[in-house]
Amino acid sequence: MADAEDLLGLLLRVNVLRHGPRSAAATAWLTDTEARLARDHHTDHHLLVYGSLAPGECNHHRVEPWGGVWSYATVPGTIVQRRWKEFSWQPDGPPLPMRLLTTPSPIDWRDLDEFEADEDYRRIIVLAATDHGPLLGNVYEAPRR
């Protein structure tokens, strides 16, 4: 895995560009970078969850058809309980326990992105810690309040 500081900088840039206005050059860079992250780190196979999408929770049916293996991970940040749990990524924050879904095929994010957007959540890529070492995965972050 790349140098941690360089990787965090890359993730911060990707996450900002995913959800804000961008030029044609920035769009091309984002498309290329996301493809490289998927190829090199399988980000399109990794979903980190901390609330209603987890096994046994009320919205698990939205990810269950993808199949895959569930394991445990930690991601730095904060979680507050409002109507739903709300996660905020903080690379220097305390490690929070999450569930990690690793799918056999790349995930088609469109339906889940639309569902999560109803509550203004946005999908970002983060660095997670697992029993097998660091891993890049997608997680839904709540809007900053």
MITIPA-897891 format. One record per atom (N, C-alpha, C, O): y, z, x; residue number from 0; atom name. Coordinates in pm, 1 decimal. Example, Ala and Ser with C-alpha at 12.3 -4.5 7.8 and 13.67 -1.06 7.14 Angstrom:
// residues 2
BALUM        Y        Z        X   k  a
BALUM   -569.0    780.0   1319.0   0  N
BALUM   -450.0    780.0   1230.0   0 CA
BALUM   -330.0    780.0   1320.0   0  C
BALUM   -331.9    846.5   1423.6   0  O
BALUM   -225.0    708.0   1285.0   1  N
BALUM   -106.0    714.0   1367.0   1 CA
BALUM      3.0    787.0   1290.0   1  C
BALUM    113.8    803.9   1340.9   1  O
***
This chain:
// residues 145
BALUM        Y        Z        X   k  a
BALUM   -117.2      0.0     85.5   0  N
BALUM      0.0      0.0      0.0   0 CA
BALUM    122.9      0.0     89.7   0  C
BALUM    121.1     58.5    198.0   0  O
BALUM    227.6    -64.3     45.7   1  N
BALUM    351.0    -75.7    123.5   1 CA
BALUM    409.9     61.3    151.6   1  C
BALUM    373.3    160.5     88.6   1  O
BALUM    501.8     65.2    247.2   2  N
BALUM    574.7    187.3    277.0   2 CA
BALUM    628.9    245.6    146.8   2  C
BALUM    686.4    173.3     65.6   2  O
BALUM    610.6    376.7    126.5   3  N
BALUM    644.5    441.0     -0.7   3 CA
BALUM    791.6    421.7    -38.1   3  C
BALUM    822.9    395.1   -154.1   3  O
BALUM    880.2    434.6     57.5   4  N
BALUM   1023.2    420.3     27.6   4 CA
BALUM   1055.8    277.1    -15.0   4  C
BALUM   1131.0    256.5   -110.2   4  O
BALUM    999.8    178.4     54.6   5  N
BALUM   1021.1     38.3     17.4   5 CA
BALUM    962.8      9.4   -120.7   5  C
BALUM   1023.3    -61.8   -200.9   5  O
BALUM    845.2     65.0   -147.6   6  N
BALUM    779.6     43.4   -275.4   6 CA
BALUM    860.3    104.4   -389.4   6  C
BALUM    876.5     41.4   -494.0   6  O
BALUM    910.8    225.3   -370.9   7  N
BALUM    992.8    288.2   -475.3   7 CA
BALUM   1118.4    206.6   -501.8   7  C
BALUM   1157.8    188.9   -617.1   7  O
BALUM   1181.1    157.1   -397.0   8  N
BALUM   1298.5     72.4   -415.1   8 CA
BALUM   1265.6    -53.1   -493.7   8  C
BALUM   1342.2    -94.4   -580.8   8  O
BALUM   1151.4   -113.9   -463.0   9  N
BALUM   1107.0   -232.6   -534.2   9 CA
BALUM   1082.5   -201.4   -681.8   9  C
BALUM   1124.1   -277.5   -769.2   9  O
BALUM   1015.1    -89.9   -709.5  10  N
BALUM    987.0    -52.2   -848.8  10 CA
BALUM   1114.8    -24.1   -925.5  10  C
BALUM   1127.4    -63.4  -1041.5  10  O
BALUM   1209.2     43.0   -862.9  11  N
BALUM   1337.0     70.4   -929.5  11 CA
BALUM   1405.9    -60.5   -967.3  11  C
BALUM   1457.5    -73.8  -1078.2  11  O
BALUM   1406.9   -156.6   -875.7  12  N
BALUM   1471.3   -284.9   -904.4  12 CA
BALUM   1397.5   -359.5  -1015.8  12  C
BALUM   1460.4   -412.3  -1107.4  12  O
BALUM   1264.4   -363.8  -1008.0  13  N
BALUM   1185.9   -431.1  -1112.0  13 CA
BALUM   1214.7   -367.9  -1248.5  13  C
BALUM   1237.6   -439.5  -1346.0  13  O
BALUM   1213.6   -236.2  -1256.3  14  N
BALUM   1231.4   -168.7  -1384.4  14 CA
BALUM   1371.0   -189.1  -1441.9  14  C
BALUM   1386.1   -201.2  -1563.5  14  O
BALUM   1472.6   -193.0  -1357.4  15  N
BALUM   1609.0   -219.7  -1405.4  15 CA
BALUM   1617.8   -363.2  -1457.1  15  C
BALUM   1672.1   -387.5  -1564.9  15  O
BALUM   1564.9   -457.2  -1380.7  16  N
BALUM   1574.0   -598.0  -1421.7  16 CA
BALUM   1490.8   -628.4  -1545.6  16  C
BALUM   1526.6   -716.9  -1623.4  16  O
BALUM   1380.5   -556.6  -1565.5  17  N
BALUM   1298.2   -580.0  -1684.3  17 CA
BALUM   1376.7   -555.9  -1812.4  17  C
BALUM   1350.0   -619.7  -1914.3  17  O
BALUM   1472.3   -465.6  -1808.5  18  N
BALUM   1534.2   -419.2  -1932.9  18 CA
BALUM   1685.0   -435.2  -1936.2  18  C
BALUM   1752.8   -366.0  -2012.1  18  O
BALUM   1737.6   -523.9  -1856.6  19  N
BALUM   1881.3   -545.2  -1858.8  19 CA
BALUM   1914.5   -692.0  -1845.0  19  C
BALUM   1826.3   -775.2  -1823.9  19  O
BALUM   2041.4   -723.3  -1857.0  20  N
BALUM   2081.9   -862.9  -1838.4  20 CA
BALUM   2058.1   -905.3  -1693.9  20  C
BALUM   2069.1   -824.4  -1601.7  20  O
BALUM   2025.5  -1032.9  -1675.4  21  N
BALUM   1998.6  -1080.6  -1539.5  21 CA
BALUM   2028.7  -1229.8  -1528.8  21  C
BALUM   2024.4  -1304.2  -1626.7  21  O
BALUM   2058.5  -1268.9  -1408.8  22  N
BALUM   2085.9  -1409.2  -1379.7  22 CA
BALUM   1954.0  -1487.0  -1372.6  22  C
BALUM   1845.5  -1428.8  -1375.4  22  O
BALUM   1965.9  -1618.6  -1363.4  23  N
BALUM   1846.3  -1702.1  -1349.2  23 CA
BALUM   1773.4  -1668.8  -1219.3  23  C
BALUM   1650.4  -1665.9  -1216.0  23  O
BALUM   1849.0  -1643.7  -1112.3  24  N
BALUM   1787.0  -1608.4   -984.2  24 CA
BALUM   1714.2  -1474.7   -994.6  24  C
BALUM   1604.4  -1460.0   -941.1  24  O
BALUM   1773.7  -1377.8  -1062.5  25  N
BALUM   1709.0  -1247.7  -1079.3  25 CA
BALUM   1584.3  -1260.1  -1165.5  25  C
BALUM   1484.7  -1192.5  -1139.9  25  O
BALUM   1588.2  -1345.1  -1266.7  26  N
BALUM   1470.9  -1367.9  -1351.5  26 CA
BALUM   1357.0  -1428.5  -1269.7  26  C
BALUM   1241.5  -1388.2  -1283.7  26  O
BALUM   1389.9  -1524.9  -1185.0  27  N
BALUM   1287.4  -1586.6  -1099.8  27 CA
BALUM   1228.6  -1484.6  -1003.2  27  C
BALUM   1107.2  -1481.3   -982.8  27  O
BALUM   1313.8  -1401.0   -943.4  28  N
BALUM   1266.1  -1296.9   -851.3  28 CA
BALUM   1175.0  -1200.1   -925.8  28  C
BALUM   1069.3  -1163.0   -874.7  28  O
BALUM   1215.2  -1158.4  -1047.1  29  N
BALUM   1136.2  -1064.0  -1125.6  29 CA
BALUM   1000.0  -1123.7  -1161.1  29  C
BALUM    897.9  -1056.2  -1148.0  29  O
BALUM    997.4  -1247.3  -1205.1  30  N
BALUM    871.9  -1312.8  -1240.6  30 CA
BALUM    778.3  -1318.8  -1120.6  30  C
BALUM    660.0  -1286.7  -1131.6  30  O
BALUM    831.5  -1359.7  -1006.9  31  N
BALUM    751.5  -1368.3   -884.5  31 CA
BALUM    702.2  -1230.5   -840.9  31  C
BALUM    585.9  -1215.1   -803.3  31  O
BALUM    789.5  -1131.0   -845.8  32  N
BALUM    753.6   -996.4   -800.7  32 CA
BALUM    649.1   -933.4   -892.3  32  C
BALUM    554.5   -870.7   -844.5  32  O
BALUM    665.4   -949.6  -1024.0  33  N
BALUM    565.6   -894.9  -1116.4  33 CA
BALUM    429.5   -962.1  -1095.9  33  C
BALUM    326.1   -895.8  -1103.5  33  O
BALUM    429.0  -1092.2  -1070.1  34  N
BALUM    302.3  -1161.6  -1043.8  34 CA
BALUM    238.4  -1108.9   -915.0  34  C
BALUM    116.8  -1090.9   -908.6  34  O
BALUM    320.0  -1084.3   -813.1  35  N
BALUM    267.5  -1031.3   -686.4  35 CA
BALUM    212.9   -889.8   -705.1  35  C
BALUM    108.5   -855.7   -649.5  35  O
BALUM    283.5   -806.9   -783.6  36  N
BALUM    235.0   -670.7   -809.7  36 CA
BALUM    102.9   -674.4   -887.4  36  C
BALUM     13.0   -594.6   -860.8  36  O
BALUM     91.6   -765.7   -981.9  37  N
BALUM    -33.5   -779.5  -1058.2  37 CA
BALUM   -146.7   -824.8   -966.0  37  C
BALUM   -257.7   -772.1   -973.3  37  O
BALUM   -118.8   -922.5   -879.6  38  N
BALUM   -221.2   -974.0   -788.9  38 CA
BALUM   -263.5   -869.6   -685.4  38  C
BALUM   -382.6   -850.3   -661.0  38  O
BALUM   -166.3   -803.1   -625.4  39  N
BALUM   -195.0   -711.8   -514.7  39 CA
BALUM   -233.3   -571.2   -558.6  39  C
BALUM   -305.8   -501.9   -487.2  39  O
BALUM   -185.5   -527.8   -675.8  40  N
BALUM   -204.7   -388.2   -718.8  40 CA
BALUM   -266.3   -376.0   -858.5  40  C
BALUM   -283.7   -264.8   -908.3  40  O
BALUM   -299.3   -487.9   -921.9  41  N
BALUM   -364.1   -488.7  -1054.6  41 CA
BALUM   -282.6   -413.6  -1159.7  41  C
BALUM   -338.6   -347.9  -1247.4  41  O
BALUM   -150.1   -423.8  -1150.3  42  N
BALUM    -65.3   -353.2  -1246.8  42 CA
BALUM    -90.6   -398.3  -1389.8  42  C
BALUM    -65.8   -322.2  -1483.3  42  O
BALUM   -139.0   -519.3  -1408.6  43  N
BALUM   -167.7   -569.4  -1542.9  43 CA
BALUM   -300.3   -517.2  -1598.7  43  C
BALUM   -341.7   -556.7  -1707.7  43  O
BALUM   -366.5   -428.8  -1524.5  44  N
BALUM   -490.2   -363.5  -1569.5  44 CA
BALUM   -472.0   -212.3  -1586.9  44  C
BALUM   -567.0   -144.1  -1625.3  44  O
BALUM   -353.0   -158.1  -1559.8  45  N
BALUM   -333.3    -12.5  -1556.4  45 CA
BALUM   -227.7     32.6  -1655.6  45  C
BALUM   -112.2     -9.4  -1647.7  45  O
BALUM   -266.8    117.3  -1748.4  46  N
BALUM   -174.7    180.1  -1842.1  46 CA
BALUM   -186.5    331.4  -1827.3  46  C
BALUM   -295.5    387.6  -1837.8  46  O
BALUM    -74.2    395.5  -1803.2  47  N
BALUM    -67.7    542.0  -1796.3  47 CA
BALUM    -12.3    593.0  -1928.7  47  C
BALUM     88.6    542.4  -1977.8  47  O
BALUM    -78.1    693.1  -1986.6  48  N
BALUM    -33.6    746.6  -2115.8  48 CA
BALUM    -23.5    898.3  -2109.7  48  C
BALUM    -93.8    964.3  -2033.2  48  O
BALUM     65.4    951.7  -2191.9  49  N
BALUM     92.1   1095.7  -2192.3  49 CA
BALUM    101.7   1151.7  -2333.4  49  C
BALUM    131.7   1269.8  -2350.9  49  O
BALUM     76.6   1068.9  -2434.1  50  N
BALUM     93.7   1116.1  -2571.5  50 CA
BALUM      0.3   1047.2  -2667.6  50  C
BALUM   -121.7   1052.0  -2651.4  50  O
BALUM     58.0    982.1  -2769.1  51  N
BALUM    -18.7    936.0  -2884.5  51 CA
BALUM   -113.1    819.4  -2857.8  51  C
BALUM   -194.2    787.0  -2944.5  51  O
BALUM   -105.9    754.9  -2741.4  52  N
BALUM   -199.1    645.5  -2710.2  52 CA
BALUM   -328.1    694.7  -2644.5  52  C
BALUM   -423.1    617.7  -2630.2  52  O
BALUM   -332.3    819.9  -2605.0  53  N
BALUM   -447.9    875.9  -2534.4  53 CA
BALUM   -569.5    887.4  -2627.0  53  C
BALUM   -554.2    893.3  -2749.0  53  O
BALUM   -689.5    890.5  -2569.6  54  N
BALUM   -809.7    907.9  -2651.6  54 CA
BALUM   -797.7   1031.2  -2741.2  54  C
BALUM   -756.5   1138.4  -2696.7  54  O
BALUM   -834.4   1013.6  -2867.9  55  N
BALUM   -829.9   1123.1  -2963.3  55 CA
BALUM   -694.7   1142.3  -3029.8  55  C
BALUM   -682.6   1224.8  -3120.3  55  O
BALUM   -594.5   1070.0  -2988.4  56  N
BALUM   -460.0   1084.2  -3046.4  56 CA
BALUM   -437.3    978.0  -3154.0  56  C
BALUM   -515.8    884.1  -3167.1  56  O
BALUM   -329.5    993.8  -3230.6  57  N
BALUM   -308.3    914.2  -3351.8  57 CA
BALUM   -286.5    764.8  -3329.7  57  C
BALUM   -311.5    686.6  -3421.5  57  O
BALUM   -241.6    722.3  -3213.4  58  N
BALUM   -218.5    579.8  -3189.4  58 CA
BALUM   -315.4    518.6  -3087.4  58  C
BALUM   -292.5    408.4  -3037.5  58  O
BALUM   -422.5    590.2  -3057.4  59  N
BALUM   -520.9    539.0  -2961.5  59 CA
BALUM   -580.9    405.9  -3006.1  59  C
BALUM   -619.6    324.2  -2922.6  59  O
BALUM   -588.8    383.9  -3136.7  60  N
BALUM   -646.4    259.0  -3188.0  60 CA
BALUM   -571.3    135.4  -3138.3  60  C
BALUM   -625.8     25.1  -3141.6  60  O
BALUM   -448.6    152.0  -3092.9  61  N
BALUM   -369.3     39.0  -3042.9  61 CA
BALUM   -417.5     -9.8  -2906.0  61  C
BALUM   -395.7   -125.8  -2871.1  61  O
BALUM   -482.1     76.4  -2829.0  62  N
BALUM   -530.0     37.4  -2695.4  62 CA
BALUM   -682.9     33.7  -2686.7  62  C
BALUM   -738.0    -22.9  -2592.3  62  O
BALUM   -750.5     92.9  -2783.2  63  N
BALUM   -896.9    100.3  -2781.0  63 CA
BALUM   -964.3    -36.5  -2768.2  63  C
BALUM  -1063.5    -47.6  -2696.2  63  O
BALUM   -914.1   -141.9  -2835.5  64  N
BALUM   -981.9   -272.7  -2823.9  64 CA
BALUM   -982.4   -331.1  -2682.6  64  C
BALUM  -1063.9   -418.7  -2653.8  64  O
BALUM   -895.7   -286.1  -2595.2  65  N
BALUM   -890.1   -337.7  -2458.5  65 CA
BALUM  -1011.8   -296.6  -2376.5  65  C
BALUM  -1042.4   -359.5  -2275.3  65  O
BALUM  -1081.5   -191.5  -2419.4  66  N
BALUM  -1193.3   -142.0  -2340.6  66 CA
BALUM  -1142.6    -80.1  -2211.7  66  C
BALUM  -1023.7    -51.9  -2197.2  66  O
BALUM  -1233.0    -59.8  -2119.6  67  N
BALUM  -1192.6     -4.6  -1991.4  67 CA
BALUM  -1238.6    137.7  -1971.1  67  C
BALUM  -1313.9    193.3  -2051.1  67  O
BALUM  -1191.7    194.6  -1862.8  68  N
BALUM  -1231.6    327.9  -1820.3  68 CA
BALUM  -1109.7    418.2  -1819.4  68  C
BALUM  -1003.7    381.1  -1768.8  68  O
BALUM  -1125.7    537.5  -1876.2  69  N
BALUM  -1019.3    637.9  -1875.3  69 CA
BALUM  -1043.3    736.5  -1761.6  69  C
BALUM  -1155.8    781.0  -1738.8  69  O
BALUM   -937.5    769.4  -1691.9  70  N
BALUM   -943.0    870.5  -1587.1  70 CA
BALUM   -812.2    949.2  -1590.6  70  C
BALUM   -732.9    935.5  -1683.7  70  O
BALUM   -791.1   1030.7  -1489.3  71  N
BALUM   -671.6   1115.4  -1484.8  71 CA
BALUM   -582.7   1075.0  -1368.6  71  C
BALUM   -629.4   1026.3  -1265.7  71  O
BALUM   -454.0   1096.6  -1387.8  72  N
BALUM   -354.7   1065.8  -1284.8  72 CA
BALUM   -237.2   1159.9  -1303.7  72  C
BALUM   -227.6   1229.4  -1404.8  72  O
BALUM   -148.5   1161.6  -1206.4  73  N
BALUM    -21.3   1230.9  -1222.0  73 CA
BALUM     90.2   1133.6  -1186.4  73  C
BALUM     74.9   1046.2  -1101.1  73  O
BALUM    202.9   1151.8  -1254.9  74  N
BALUM    322.0   1069.7  -1233.2  74 CA
BALUM    441.0   1165.5  -1229.1  74  C
BALUM    450.9   1254.3  -1313.8  74  O
BALUM    531.1   1149.3  -1132.6  75  N
BALUM    645.3   1240.0  -1126.0  75 CA
BALUM    748.1   1210.4  -1234.9  75  C
BALUM    778.6   1094.6  -1263.6  75  O
BALUM    800.2   1316.2  -1294.1  76  N
BALUM    900.9   1297.8  -1397.8  76 CA
BALUM    910.8   1419.4  -1486.0  76  C
BALUM    874.6   1530.3  -1446.7  76  O
BALUM    960.8   1396.6  -1607.1  77  N
BALUM    971.8   1503.1  -1706.8  77 CA
BALUM    920.5   1451.6  -1840.7  77  C
BALUM    927.3   1332.3  -1870.4  77  O
BALUM    869.9   1543.5  -1919.5  78  N
BALUM    831.3   1514.0  -2056.8  78 CA
BALUM    897.1   1619.1  -2145.2  78  C
BALUM    888.5   1739.0  -2118.8  78  O
BALUM    963.0   1571.7  -2250.6  79  N
BALUM   1017.8   1662.2  -2351.9  79 CA
BALUM    954.2   1625.3  -2485.0  79  C
BALUM    916.7   1510.5  -2508.4  79  O
BALUM    943.0   1725.2  -2571.4  80  N
BALUM    885.2   1702.0  -2703.6  80 CA
BALUM    998.6   1689.5  -2803.5  80  C
BALUM   1072.4   1785.1  -2827.5  80  O
BALUM   1011.7   1574.6  -2860.0  81  N
BALUM   1102.7   1552.7  -2971.2  81 CA
BALUM   1013.5   1508.3  -3086.1  81  C
BALUM    909.4   1569.7  -3109.2  81  O
BALUM   1050.6   1404.6  -3158.2  82  N
BALUM    961.0   1353.5  -3262.8  82 CA
BALUM    826.7   1316.1  -3199.9  82  C
BALUM    720.8   1348.3  -3253.9  82  O
BALUM    832.0   1247.7  -3085.2  83  N
BALUM    716.6   1215.0  -3003.5  83 CA
BALUM    743.6   1270.1  -2864.6  83  C
BALUM    857.4   1304.5  -2832.6  83  O
BALUM    640.7   1278.9  -2782.2  84  N
BALUM    664.5   1315.1  -2642.7  84 CA
BALUM    747.6   1205.1  -2578.7  84  C
BALUM    726.0   1086.8  -2605.0  84  O
BALUM    842.4   1244.1  -2494.6  85  N
BALUM    928.6   1148.1  -2427.3  85 CA
BALUM    921.0   1169.5  -2276.9  85  C
BALUM    954.5   1276.4  -2225.9  85  O
BALUM    876.7   1066.6  -2207.6  86  N
BALUM    862.0   1070.6  -2062.5  86 CA
BALUM    982.3   1004.6  -1997.4  86  C
BALUM   1033.0    903.2  -2045.3  86  O
BALUM   1026.8   1063.7  -1887.9  87  N
BALUM   1132.3   1005.3  -1805.0  87 CA
BALUM   1082.8   1007.1  -1660.7  87  C
BALUM   1052.4   1113.2  -1606.3  87  O
BALUM   1074.9    889.5  -1599.2  88  N
BALUM   1027.7    878.4  -1461.1  88 CA
BALUM   1134.0    929.0  -1365.0  88  C
BALUM   1250.0    888.5  -1371.4  88  O
BALUM   1092.8   1017.6  -1276.4  89  N
BALUM   1178.8   1070.9  -1170.4  89 CA
BALUM   1094.3   1072.7  -1043.7  89  C
BALUM   1012.5   1162.8  -1025.4  89  O
BALUM   1113.0    973.7   -955.6  90  N
BALUM   1027.0    963.5   -837.8  90 CA
BALUM   1017.1   1091.2   -754.3  90  C
BALUM    917.2   1112.1   -685.3  90  O
BALUM   1119.3   1176.5   -759.7  91  N
BALUM   1115.4   1302.4   -684.4  91 CA
BALUM   1090.1   1422.7   -775.1  91  C
BALUM   1109.8   1537.0   -733.9  91  O
BALUM   1046.3   1396.7   -898.9  92  N
BALUM   1020.9   1504.3   -994.9  92 CA
BALUM    883.5   1565.9   -978.8  92  C
BALUM    804.1   1523.5   -894.9  92  O
BALUM    856.5   1667.0  -1060.9  93  N
BALUM    725.0   1732.2  -1054.3  93 CA
BALUM    615.7   1639.6  -1108.3  93  C
BALUM    641.5   1559.2  -1197.9  93  O
BALUM    493.8   1650.5  -1054.6  94  N
BALUM    384.1   1566.0  -1102.9  94 CA
BALUM    340.1   1608.9  -1243.0  94  C
BALUM    316.8   1726.9  -1269.1  94  O
BALUM    329.5   1511.6  -1330.9  95  N
BALUM    288.3   1537.0  -1468.9  95 CA
BALUM    151.0   1477.0  -1492.8  95  C
BALUM    125.0   1364.5  -1450.2  95  O
BALUM     62.8   1549.5  -1559.8  96  N
BALUM    -70.1   1494.2  -1587.7  96 CA
BALUM    -61.9   1383.0  -1692.7  96  C
BALUM      8.0   1395.2  -1793.3  96  O
BALUM   -134.1   1276.2  -1667.0  97  N
BALUM   -142.7   1164.1  -1759.9  97 CA
BALUM   -285.3   1112.6  -1762.1  97  C
BALUM   -366.5   1144.6  -1675.4  97  O
BALUM   -313.4   1032.8  -1862.5  98  N
BALUM   -440.4    960.7  -1867.8  98 CA
BALUM   -413.8    819.2  -1819.3  98  C
BALUM   -309.2    761.0  -1847.9  98  O
BALUM   -509.0    764.8  -1745.9  99  N
BALUM   -500.3    630.3  -1690.6  99 CA
BALUM   -609.5    544.5  -1751.2  99  C
BALUM   -727.9    576.4  -1740.3  99  O
BALUM   -569.3    435.4  -1815.1 100  N
BALUM   -664.7    337.0  -1865.1 100 CA
BALUM   -666.6    220.2  -1767.2 100  C
BALUM   -563.6    158.2  -1740.5 100  O
BALUM   -784.9    191.2  -1714.3 101  N
BALUM   -804.7     75.4  -1628.1 101 CA
BALUM   -892.1    -22.4  -1704.9 101  C
BALUM  -1007.2      7.9  -1736.2 101  O
BALUM   -837.6   -139.6  -1735.3 102  N
BALUM   -905.8   -236.7  -1819.7 102 CA
BALUM   -978.7   -341.9  -1736.2 102  C
BALUM   -938.9   -370.2  -1623.3 102  O
BALUM  -1085.6   -399.7  -1791.9 103  N
BALUM  -1159.1   -503.2  -1718.0 103 CA
BALUM  -1083.1   -635.2  -1710.1 103  C
BALUM  -1103.3   -712.5  -1616.4 103  O
BALUM   -996.8   -661.5  -1806.6 104  N
BALUM   -918.0   -784.9  -1810.2 104 CA
BALUM   -769.8   -750.3  -1810.5 104  C
BALUM   -732.0   -639.8  -1849.4 104  O
BALUM   -686.0   -843.4  -1767.6 105  N
BALUM   -541.9   -816.4  -1773.8 105 CA
BALUM   -498.7   -785.7  -1917.0 105  C
BALUM   -549.7   -844.0  -2012.6 105  O
BALUM   -405.9   -695.0  -1929.6 106  N
BALUM   -356.3   -652.4  -2060.1 106 CA
BALUM   -249.5   -749.7  -2108.8 106  C
BALUM   -160.7   -789.1  -2033.3 106  O
BALUM   -259.4   -787.9  -2236.3 107  N
BALUM   -152.9   -862.8  -2302.1 107 CA
BALUM    -62.8   -757.6  -2366.5 107  C
BALUM    -99.6   -696.5  -2466.9 107  O
BALUM     53.6   -737.1  -2308.9 108  N
BALUM    140.8   -625.4  -2345.3 108 CA
BALUM    222.5   -648.6  -2472.1 108  C
BALUM    282.0   -553.7  -2523.1 108  O
BALUM    227.8   -769.7  -2524.7 109  N
BALUM    323.9   -803.3  -2630.2 109 CA
BALUM    319.5   -710.4  -2751.3 109  C
BALUM    423.4   -658.0  -2791.4 109  O
BALUM    202.5   -689.0  -2810.2 110  N
BALUM    195.0   -604.9  -2930.3 110 CA
BALUM    233.0   -460.4  -2901.7 110  C
BALUM    305.1   -398.2  -2979.8 110  O
BALUM    184.8   -407.2  -2790.2 111  N
BALUM    216.0   -267.9  -2757.4 111 CA
BALUM    363.5   -252.2  -2721.9 111  C
BALUM    425.6   -152.6  -2759.1 111  O
BALUM    420.2   -349.2  -2650.4 112  N
BALUM    564.1   -344.2  -2621.4 112 CA
BALUM    645.0   -342.8  -2750.4 112  C
BALUM    742.2   -268.2  -2762.5 112  O
BALUM    604.9   -425.2  -2846.6 113  N
BALUM    676.0   -429.9  -2974.7 113 CA
BALUM    663.7   -297.3  -3048.7 113  C
BALUM    762.2   -246.7  -3102.4 113  O
BALUM    543.4   -241.1  -3051.8 114  N
BALUM    521.7   -111.8  -3116.6 114 CA
BALUM    606.7     -3.7  -3051.8 114  C
BALUM    673.6     72.3  -3121.8 114  O
BALUM    605.2      4.4  -2920.5 115  N
BALUM    681.0    107.8  -2849.2 115 CA
BALUM    831.5     86.1  -2861.1 115  C
BALUM    908.2    182.4  -2859.2 115  O
BALUM    874.0    -38.6  -2873.3 116  N
BALUM   1017.4    -68.4  -2886.0 116 CA
BALUM   1075.3    -12.5  -3015.7 116  C
BALUM   1195.7     11.8  -3023.7 116  O
BALUM    991.2      8.3  -3117.7 117  N
BALUM   1040.1     67.6  -3242.8 117 CA
BALUM   1103.4    204.1  -3219.7 117  C
BALUM   1191.5    245.1  -3295.3 117  O
BALUM   1059.4    274.5  -3116.4 118  N
BALUM   1115.5    405.5  -3081.5 118 CA
BALUM   1202.8    396.4  -2955.3 118  C
BALUM   1238.1    498.2  -2895.7 118  O
BALUM   1236.6    274.1  -2916.0 119  N
BALUM   1321.4    247.7  -2798.2 119 CA
BALUM   1255.4    282.7  -2666.1 119  C
BALUM   1324.2    302.7  -2566.0 119  O
BALUM   1122.4    290.5  -2664.2 120  N
BALUM   1052.9    312.1  -2537.8 120 CA
BALUM   1047.8    178.8  -2463.7 120  C
BALUM   1043.6     72.5  -2525.7 120  O
BALUM   1048.3    185.1  -2331.7 121  N
BALUM   1040.0     64.4  -2250.5 121 CA
BALUM    931.1     81.1  -2146.3 121  C
BALUM    911.6    189.4  -2091.1 121  O
BALUM    860.6    -27.9  -2120.4 122  N
BALUM    750.1    -23.7  -2024.0 122 CA
BALUM    805.3    -43.5  -1883.9 122  C
BALUM    880.2   -137.5  -1857.3 122  O
BALUM    766.5     47.2  -1794.9 123  N
BALUM    807.6     39.6  -1655.2 123 CA
BALUM    683.9     51.9  -1566.7 123  C
BALUM    577.8     94.7  -1612.0 123  O
BALUM    698.9     14.3  -1441.1 124  N
BALUM    590.5     29.7  -1343.4 124 CA
BALUM    624.3    149.4  -1255.4 124  C
BALUM    736.2    161.6  -1205.5 124  O
BALUM    526.3    237.5  -1237.0 125  N
BALUM    546.6    358.7  -1157.2 125 CA
BALUM    432.2    374.5  -1057.1 125  C
BALUM    327.7    310.2  -1067.2 125  O
BALUM    456.0    461.3   -961.8 126  N
BALUM    354.7    499.3   -864.7 126 CA
BALUM    287.5    626.5   -914.6 126  C
BALUM    354.2    727.8   -935.8 126  O
BALUM    156.4    621.9   -933.4 127  N
BALUM     79.9    736.6   -982.5 127 CA
BALUM    -14.0    786.1   -873.3 127  C
BALUM    -53.4    710.4   -784.6 127  O
BALUM    -48.9    912.1   -880.7 128  N
BALUM   -148.1    970.9   -790.7 128 CA
BALUM   -278.6    986.0   -867.8 128  C
BALUM   -280.0   1035.2   -980.7 128  O
BALUM   -388.6    943.0   -805.5 129  N
BALUM   -520.8    957.1   -866.8 129 CA
BALUM   -614.8   1020.7   -764.6 129  C
BALUM   -578.9   1038.1   -648.1 129  O
BALUM   -735.0   1055.1   -809.3 130  N
BALUM   -835.8   1108.7   -717.5 130 CA
BALUM   -874.2   1008.1   -609.4 130  C
BALUM   -927.5   1045.8   -505.1 130  O
BALUM   -846.9    880.1   -634.6 131  N
BALUM   -883.6    774.6   -540.2 131 CA
BALUM   -764.1    724.5   -459.4 131  C
BALUM   -774.1    623.9   -389.1 131  O
BALUM   -651.6    794.4   -469.4 132  N
BALUM   -532.2    755.0   -395.7 132 CA
BALUM   -423.5    703.8   -487.3 132  C
BALUM   -438.5    706.1   -609.5 132  O
BALUM   -312.9    657.1   -428.7 133  N
BALUM   -201.1    609.0   -509.7 133 CA
BALUM   -235.7    478.8   -581.6 133  C
BALUM   -320.2    401.1   -537.1 133  O
BALUM   -167.9    457.8   -693.7 134  N
BALUM   -194.6    342.4   -778.4 134 CA
BALUM    -65.5    305.9   -850.7 134  C
BALUM     12.1    394.3   -886.8 134  O
BALUM    -41.7    177.4   -872.1 135  N
BALUM     71.6    132.3   -951.9 135 CA
BALUM     22.7    105.1  -1092.8 135  C
BALUM    -80.9     41.5  -1112.1 135  O
BALUM     96.9    153.0  -1191.0 136  N
BALUM     59.1    131.1  -1330.1 136 CA
BALUM    179.6    127.2  -1420.4 136  C
BALUM    290.0    165.0  -1381.2 136  O
BALUM    157.3     81.0  -1541.8 137  N
BALUM    261.1     73.5  -1643.2 137 CA
BALUM    259.5    198.8  -1727.8 137  C
BALUM    153.5    254.4  -1756.6 137  O
BALUM    377.6    243.0  -1767.4 138  N
BALUM    393.2    357.3  -1855.7 138 CA
BALUM    514.9    332.3  -1943.3 138  C
BALUM    607.0    260.8  -1903.7 138  O
BALUM    515.2    390.3  -2060.6 139  N
BALUM    630.0    374.2  -2151.0 139 CA
BALUM    724.5    492.6  -2131.6 139  C
BALUM    686.4    609.1  -2143.2 139  O
BALUM    849.0    457.2  -2101.8 140  N
BALUM    952.6    556.6  -2075.4 140 CA
BALUM   1045.4    562.5  -2196.3 140  C
BALUM   1081.1    460.1  -2254.4 140  O
BALUM   1083.4    684.6  -2232.6 141  N
BALUM   1176.1    704.9  -2342.7 141 CA
BALUM   1317.3    668.8  -2299.0 141  C
BALUM   1347.2    667.9  -2179.5 141  O
BALUM   1403.6    639.4  -2394.3 142  N
BALUM   1542.6    612.0  -2357.3 142 CA
BALUM   1606.9    737.0  -2298.5 142  C
BALUM   1575.4    848.8  -2339.1 142  O
BALUM   1696.9    717.5  -2203.0 143  N
BALUM   1769.6    831.0  -2144.6 143 CA
BALUM   1865.6    885.8  -2247.6 143  C
BALUM   1939.1    810.5  -2311.4 143  O
BALUM   1865.0   1016.7  -2264.0 144  N
BALUM   1954.4   1079.9  -2363.9 144 CA
BALUM   2053.5   1169.4  -2291.9 144  C
BALUM   2137.8   1232.2  -2356.0 144  O
***
